[in-house]
Amino acid sequence: MLTAAEIAQKIRAGELSAVEVAQQSLQTIQQKDPEVQAFLSVTEELALERAARIDEAVRLGSPVGPLAGVPVAIKDNMNLKGTRTTCGSRILENYLSPYSATVVERLLAAGAIPVGKVNMDEFAMGSSTENSAMKRTVNPWDHDRVPGGSSGGSAAAVSAGMTPIALGSDTGGSVRQPGAFTGTLALKPTYGRMSRYGLVAFASSLDQIGPLALSTRDLALVMDATSGRDPLDSTSLDVKPDFVSALGQDIKGMRFAYIKESLGAGNTPGVQAALERTREVLESLGATFSEVSLPTLEYGIAAYYLICTSEASSNLARYDGMVYSSRVQSEEFNTSMSQTRGEHFGHEVKRRILMGTYALSSGYYDAFYSKAMKVRKLIAQDFQRAFEQFDVLVTPTSPFPAFKFGEKSSDPVAMYQSDVDTVSINLAGVPAISVPAGFETLEGKDLPIGIQFIAPALKDERLISVSDAFEKATERAYLKVAP
């Protein structure tokens, strides 16, 4: 499969037709998605219409964008005008987007072709995509295993070769962990680098849109096209993106450090081997390696799940059957609202709403939510101190490769622990990237492993430099479409 950069270059040069590329992507979806089940909807008419416009612009010699003709999959919690945006939930299964998210608009302006909306854990609440109310997306590397979550559909679409790029959202690891499970690159930018306008909120102070791809250059192109200040999002940052320029930069002399707390007994042998292999590759490029302790990270999971569920409790209050969502009809308002929420929300969403409402309730706010916010500040300070000594921190993206369906779904606490290496990055608001760094063979199947690089706030481009250097040094050995 061609990368996004290669597709766009060939279309601009007239060597490829955007319509042919779109048709090929749609054909691959038709062939592979009956098994993978990544797509909730396919926007064939829209894709071919936009592709024809790009071909006409190329014919006339008009300028086309840096992603001209590149197929993209969009997580189904981002609005794309005229399409359904379900968030993987029955409560929004008939919601038709009246507008497009800013990031989606910017991708379209750069020439990208939306071929469909992809599956996710309901309202982005989960680490396996098993919580979707719509369908079960499988891991393209092993159909008995999960693709990760909540952006499992986005990761599976790229990993299976159905699209070269996809958009996901990351609240506590939801692009990075599925990226690791499916062997795709996944970037969680600094909070505010990408607009959240048009992204359906789960936990507003933690949510961040991020791209997935099989090439660092593709990530850079997406970030340059979509990042920057948005007047429709007051939390967006006025920072000019410069990601493509970060490609090919020398990382000699860059100071790396393992986070001590991520080197525990929970890592599988394959993950430990990938960590050591990563160190050897980077040292061969002239980087230095050490170790640093961030003692507050042990409280990251507890703090994260108190904060995210509290914010979810507030954000999801709008789905009452009166305006946005499906409705269970009743003569009495309160009955209609409670039955609507009870019947149309899934178990995990209801669990998190109850947890968050409890944490915010009178008498418990100070004991839980307020304390979690103090821990969040301490975690951010730990990262700040570490970055005074080191340029990039290194952890596994996940302590283990993709797990089997049902293996953790009956134990919510075990499922939450899947995010142990990722949630603190969202709490601190710093950027991180998951890079495919090896495989672990389980039951005769080679399963991808991801290593996570973490940079200081606003140093997102540094992660592109590191990922690009690693990709080239390993000769793209770990970046491949699933067999």
C-alpha positions in Angstrom: 0.0 0.0 0.0 1.2 3.5 -0.9 1.7 6.0 1.9 -0.4 9.1 2.1 2.6 11.2 1.0 3.2 9.0 -2.0 -0.4 9.0 -3.1 -0.7 12.8 -2.9 2.6 13.3 -4.8 1.5 10.9 -7.6 -1.9 12.6 -7.9 -0.3 16.0 -8.1 2.1 14.8 -10.8 -0.8 13.3 -12.8 0.6 9.7 -12.3 -2.5 8.6 -10.4 -6.1 9.6 -10.5 -7.8 10.6 -7.3 -11.0 8.7 -8.4 -9.0 5.5 -9.0 -7.3 5.8 -5.5 -10.7 6.4 -3.9 -12.2 3.4 -5.8 -9.3 1.2 -4.7 -9.8 2.2 -1.1 -13.6 1.6 -1.3 -12.9 -1.8 -3.0 -10.4 -2.8 -0.2 -13.1 -1.8 2.4 -15.6 -4.0 0.6 -13.2 -6.9 0.5 -11.7 -6.7 4.0 -14.3 -5.0 6.2 -16.8 -7.9 6.4 -14.2 -9.6 8.5 -12.5 -6.6 10.2 -15.7 -4.7 10.9 -14.0 -1.3 11.3 -16.5 0.9 9.4 -19.8 1.9 10.7 -20.7 3.8 7.5 -19.0 4.2 4.1 -19.3 7.5 2.3 -18.8 6.3 -1.2 -20.8 9.0 -3.0 -19.0 11.8 -1.1 -15.6 10.2 -1.6 -16.0 9.8 -5.4 -17.4 13.3 -5.8 -14.5 15.0 -3.9 -12.0 12.8 -5.8 -13.4 13.9 -9.1 -13.0 17.5 -8.1 -9.4 16.9 -7.3 -8.7 15.3 -10.6 -10.4 18.2 -12.4 -8.2 20.7 -10.4 -5.1 18.7 -11.4 -6.2 18.7 -15.0 -6.7 22.5 -15.0 -3.3 23.1 -13.2 -5.1 24.5 -10.1 -3.4 24.1 -6.8 -4.4 21.0 -4.7 -3.6 20.4 -1.1 -0.8 18.4 0.5 -3.1 15.4 1.1 -4.8 15.6 -2.3 -6.7 12.4 -3.0 -5.6 10.6 0.2 -8.4 8.4 1.6 -9.0 8.9 5.3 -11.2 7.1 7.9 -12.8 9.3 10.6 -13.6 8.1 14.1 -17.4 8.2 14.6 -17.2 10.8 17.4 -16.2 13.6 14.9 -18.8 15.4 12.9 -18.8 15.1 9.1 -21.6 17.1 7.6 -24.4 15.0 6.2 -23.3 11.8 7.8 -24.3 9.9 10.9 -22.2 10.5 14.0 -23.2 7.7 16.4 -20.2 7.7 18.9 -20.8 3.9 18.8 -24.0 4.4 20.9 -27.6 3.5 20.3 -28.6 6.8 21.8 -27.1 8.6 18.8 -27.7 6.0 16.1 -30.0 8.3 14.1 -28.0 11.6 14.7 -27.1 13.3 11.4 -24.2 15.8 11.6 -25.3 19.4 10.6 -21.7 20.5 10.3 -18.1 19.2 10.2 -15.5 19.3 13.0 -12.8 21.8 12.4 -10.1 19.1 12.1 -12.2 17.3 9.5 -12.8 20.6 7.6 -9.1 21.2 7.6 -8.3 17.7 6.3 -10.8 18.2 3.5 -9.3 21.6 2.6 -5.9 19.8 2.4 -7.5 17.5 -0.2 -8.2 14.3 1.9 -11.0 12.1 0.8 -13.3 10.8 3.6 -14.3 7.2 2.8 -16.2 6.5 6.0 -16.8 6.7 9.7 -15.2 4.0 11.9 -16.1 2.1 15.0 -15.2 3.0 18.6 -16.0 2.2 22.2 -19.3 3.9 23.1 -18.5 7.6 23.7 -14.8 6.7 23.6 -15.1 4.8 26.9 -13.0 1.7 26.7 -9.7 0.1 25.8 -10.8 -2.6 23.4 -13.7 -1.3 21.2 -15.7 -4.1 22.9 -18.0 -1.5 24.3 -19.4 -0.4 20.9 -23.1 -0.8 20.6 -22.8 -1.3 16.8 -20.4 -4.1 15.9 -17.3 -6.0 17.0 -14.1 -4.7 15.3 -11.3 -7.3 15.3 -7.5 -6.9 15.3 -6.3 -7.4 11.7 -3.2 -9.2 13.0 -5.4 -11.8 14.9 -9.1 -11.8 14.5 -9.5 -13.4 18.0 -8.0 -10.4 19.6 -9.2 -6.8 20.2 -7.9 -3.9 18.1 -7.5 -1.7 21.3 -9.7 1.3 22.1 -11.4 3.5 22.0 -10.1 4.3 18.5 -10.1 0.6 17.5 -11.9 1.2 14.2 -9.4 3.9 13.2 -6.4 1.7 14.0 -7.9 -1.4 12.3 -8.7 0.6 9.1 -5.1 1.7 8.7 -3.6 -1.6 9.9 -5.7 -3.6 7.4 -4.7 -1.3 4.5 -8.1 0.1 3.9 -6.9 3.7 4.3 -3.4 5.1 4.7 -4.4 7.6 7.5 -7.2 7.9 10.1 -8.3 10.2 12.8 -8.9 9.0 16.3 -9.4 10.7 19.7 -7.3 10.2 22.8 -8.6 10.8 26.3 -6.3 8.4 28.2 -4.4 6.5 25.4 -7.2 5.9 22.9 -5.1 6.5 19.8 -1.8 5.2 21.2 -2.9 1.9 22.7 -4.8 0.7 19.6 -1.9 2.0 17.5 0.4 -0.3 19.6 -2.0 -3.3 19.3 -2.3 -3.0 15.5 1.2 -1.9 14.5 0.4 1.6 13.5 1.9 5.0 14.4 -0.3 7.0 16.6 0.2 10.6 17.9 -1.5 12.2 20.9 -0.6 15.9 20.5 -0.2 18.5 23.2 -3.6 19.5 24.6 -4.8 22.4 22.4 -2.6 21.8 19.4 -5.7 20.4 17.5 -9.1 21.9 17.7 -11.8 19.9 19.5 -14.7 21.7 17.9 -17.0 19.1 16.4 -15.5 16.3 18.5 -18.2 14.8 20.7 -17.0 15.3 24.3 -16.1 12.5 26.7 -13.8 14.3 29.2 -13.2 17.8 27.9 -10.0 18.6 29.8 -8.4 15.3 28.6 -9.8 14.7 25.1 -7.5 15.3 22.1 -7.8 14.4 18.5 -4.8 12.5 17.0 -3.8 10.8 13.7 -2.9 7.2 12.9 -0.7 6.1 10.0 1.9 3.7 8.7 4.4 6.5 8.0 5.9 9.2 10.1 5.8 11.6 7.1 2.0 10.9 6.8 1.6 11.9 10.5 3.5 15.1 9.8 1.4 16.0 6.8 -1.8 15.5 8.8 -0.6 17.5 11.7 0.6 20.4 9.5 -2.8 20.4 7.8 -5.0 20.3 10.9 -3.2 21.9 13.8 -3.4 25.5 14.9 -5.7 28.1 16.5 -9.4 27.7 16.0 -11.7 30.6 17.0 -14.5 28.0 17.6 -12.4 26.3 20.3 -11.2 28.5 23.2 -8.8 25.8 24.3 -7.0 25.6 21.0 -3.5 27.1 20.9 -2.1 29.7 18.6 1.0 27.7 17.7 2.1 27.4 14.1 2.6 23.7 13.1 6.0 22.8 11.6 5.9 19.0 11.5 7.2 18.3 8.0 10.3 20.3 8.7 11.0 18.0 11.7 11.5 15.0 9.4 15.0 14.0 8.8 16.4 16.0 11.8 19.4 14.5 13.5 18.7 13.1 17.0 22.4 12.8 17.9 23.0 14.1 21.4 19.3 13.9 22.3 18.8 12.7 25.9 16.3 9.9 26.4 15.2 8.3 29.7 13.1 5.3 30.6 10.4 6.1 33.2 11.4 3.8 36.0 7.8 3.1 37.1 7.0 1.7 33.6 9.7 -1.0 33.8 7.7 -3.2 36.2 6.8 -6.8 36.3 3.6 -6.2 34.3 5.5 -6.0 31.0 5.6 -9.1 28.9 9.0 -10.5 27.7 8.2 -9.2 24.2 7.6 -5.7 25.5 10.8 -5.8 27.6 12.8 -6.9 24.5 11.3 -4.1 22.5 12.3 -1.5 25.1 15.9 -2.8 25.0 15.9 -2.9 21.2 14.6 0.7 21.1 17.5 1.8 23.3 20.0 0.1 21.1 18.7 1.7 18.0 18.6 5.2 19.4 22.0 4.9 20.9 23.3 3.8 17.5 22.0 7.1 16.2 24.0 9.1 18.9 21.4 9.5 21.5 22.0 8.9 25.2 19.9 6.8 27.5 19.2 6.9 31.3 16.4 6.3 33.8 14.2 8.7 35.7 11.6 8.2 38.4 8.2 9.9 38.4 6.8 8.7 41.7 3.3 10.1 41.3 2.6 8.0 38.2 1.4 5.1 40.5 -1.6 7.3 41.3 -2.3 8.0 37.6 -5.0 5.4 37.0 -7.0 6.4 40.1 -6.7 10.1 39.4 -7.6 9.7 35.7 -10.7 7.6 36.3 -12.0 10.0 38.9 -11.5 13.0 36.6 -12.7 11.5 33.3 -15.8 9.9 34.8 -16.7 13.2 36.6 -16.4 15.1 33.3 -18.3 12.3 31.5 -21.1 12.6 34.0 -21.5 16.3 33.1 -20.9 16.0 29.3 -23.4 13.1 28.8 -26.2 14.8 30.7 -27.3 16.4 27.4 -28.4 13.0 26.1 -31.9 13.0 27.6 -34.0 12.1 24.6 -35.2 15.7 24.2 -32.9 17.2 21.6 -30.0 15.1 20.2 -30.8 11.6 20.9 -33.2 8.7 20.4 -36.1 8.8 22.8 -38.3 6.4 24.7 -41.7 7.9 24.5 -43.6 8.4 27.8 -46.4 10.7 29.0 -44.2 11.9 31.9 -40.9 13.8 31.3 -38.7 12.2 34.0 -39.9 8.7 33.0 -39.1 9.3 29.3 -35.6 10.7 30.2 -34.7 7.9 32.6 -35.9 5.2 30.3 -34.1 6.7 27.3 -30.8 6.8 29.1 -31.4 3.4 30.7 -32.2 1.6 27.5 -29.9 3.4 25.1 -26.6 3.8 27.1 -24.4 0.7 27.3 -23.1 -0.8 30.6 -19.7 0.9 30.5 -21.2 4.3 29.8 -23.7 3.9 32.7 -20.9 2.7 35.0 -18.8 5.8 34.3 -21.7 8.2 34.6 -22.5 6.7 38.0 -18.9 6.8 39.1 -18.5 10.4 38.1 -21.8 11.6 39.6 -20.8 9.9 42.9 -17.4 11.6 42.8 -19.0 15.0 42.3 -21.8 14.6 44.8 -22.0 16.6 48.0 -19.8 15.1 50.7 -17.6 13.2 48.3 -16.3 16.0 46.0 -13.4 16.9 48.3 -12.6 13.3 49.1 -12.4 12.2 45.5 -12.6 14.7 42.7 -10.7 17.5 44.4 -8.0 15.2 45.6 -7.7 13.7 42.1 -7.2 17.2 40.6 -4.4 17.8 43.2 -2.7 14.5 42.1 -3.1 15.6 38.5 -1.0 18.7 39.3 1.6 16.7 41.0 1.9 14.4 38.0 2.3 17.4 35.7 5.1 18.7 38.0 6.9 15.3 37.9 6.9 15.5 34.1 8.1 19.1 34.2 11.0 18.1 36.5 12.0 15.1 34.3 12.1 17.3 31.2 14.6 19.6 32.9 17.0 16.7 32.6 15.8 14.8 29.5 14.5 15.6 26.0 12.3 12.5 25.6 10.9 10.0 28.0 10.3 6.4 27.0 7.7 3.8 28.2 5.9 0.9 26.6 2.6 2.0 25.1 1.0 -1.0 26.7 2.5 -3.6 29.0 1.3 -6.4 26.7 0.2 -7.0 23.1 -3.5 -7.2 22.1 -5.5 -9.4 24.4 -8.4 -11.8 23.4 -12.0 -10.8 23.2 -13.6 -11.3 26.6 -10.3 -11.6 28.4 -10.7 -8.4 30.4 -14.3 -7.3 29.7 -15.7 -9.0 32.8 -13.3 -7.2 35.1 -13.5 -3.4 34.7 -10.5 -2.7 36.9 -8.3 -5.1 34.9 -9.5 -3.3 31.7 -8.7 0.1 33.2 -5.2 -1.1 34.0 -4.6 -1.5 30.3 -4.1 2.3 30.2 -1.4 2.3 32.9 1.3 3.7 30.6 -0.8 6.2 28.8 -3.3 8.1 31.1 -0.7 10.2 32.9 0.3 11.9 29.6 -3.3 13.2 29.2 -3.4 14.3 32.8 -0.2 16.3 32.2 -1.3 17.6 28.8 2.0 16.7 27.1 2.4 15.0 23.7 3.2 11.3 23.1 3.6 9.0 20.2 3.3 5.3 19.9 5.8 3.7 17.5 5.7 0.1 16.3 8.9 -1.5 17.8 8.6 -5.2 17.4 6.4 -8.3 17.7 5.6 -10.9 20.3 4.6 -14.4 19.2 1.6 -15.7 21.1 -0.2 -18.9 20.0 1.5 -18.9 16.7 0.6 -15.3 15.8 3.0 -12.3 15.6 1.4 -9.5 17.6 2.7 -5.9 17.3 4.3 -4.0 20.2 4.4 -0.3 20.6 6.9 1.9 22.4 5.8 5.3 23.6 7.9 8.5 23.3 6.9 11.5 25.4 8.0 15.1 24.9 7.5 18.4 26.8 4.3 20.4 26.0 4.4 22.0 22.6 7.4 19.9 21.5 5.3 17.7 19.4 7.6 18.1 16.4 10.4 16.6 18.4 8.4 13.3 18.5 8.1 13.4 14.7 11.9 13.7 14.5 12.4 10.7 16.8 9.8 8.6 15.1 11.2 9.3 11.7 14.7 8.5 12.8 13.6 5.3 14.4 11.5 4.3 11.3 14.5 4.8 9.0 17.1 3.1 11.3 14.9 0.0 11.5 14.2 0.1 7.8 10.5 0.2 8.4 10.7 -3.4 9.7 7.7 -2.9 12.1 5.6 -0.7 9.8 3.5 -3.0 7.6 -0.1 -3.8 6.7 -1.4 -6.7 8.7 -1.1 -10.0 6.8 
